[in-house]
Amino acid sequence: MAKDFYHNCVKTALEKDGWLITHDPTKWEVEDVFYEVDLGAEPLIGAEKQGEKLPSRSKSFIGPSTVNEFHKAVGQFVDYATALEFIEPERILFLAIPEHIHLTFFKKCNP
């Protein structure tokens, strides 16, 4: 699996926020379907995060169409979230996107 353009930035941000990267990438199998999500992480010791686990999927949105990139990201997110319910329901799935995409495209979609 090729790493997303912002993969290392997301990994560094998670580590700076106190998360311990446990899998890079995280791999799952659900009924003979194989998944690879960018990162699996668990927090370092900290009361407000203790016991939390997350897989994170980063999307760079560097393709020629932001709408197409959005559709791919949402489709992957829903697919991964559904698989995650079967194998590790305690994990919360996160989608990491560039700030400029959040401030422009996502703000237009959700005013």
DAQUI-V920575 format. One line per field, one symbol per residue. psi: psi as a letter, one per 40 degrees, with the letter a starting at -180 (. if undefined). A space follows every 10 residues. Layout:
BEGIN
psi->???
END
This chain:
BEGIN
psi->hhiidedddd ddddddeeih hdhgihhihh fehhihidih iiiihhdeeh eiiiihhihd feiehddddd dddddddddd dddddddgee ihhihhiidd dddcdddddg .
END
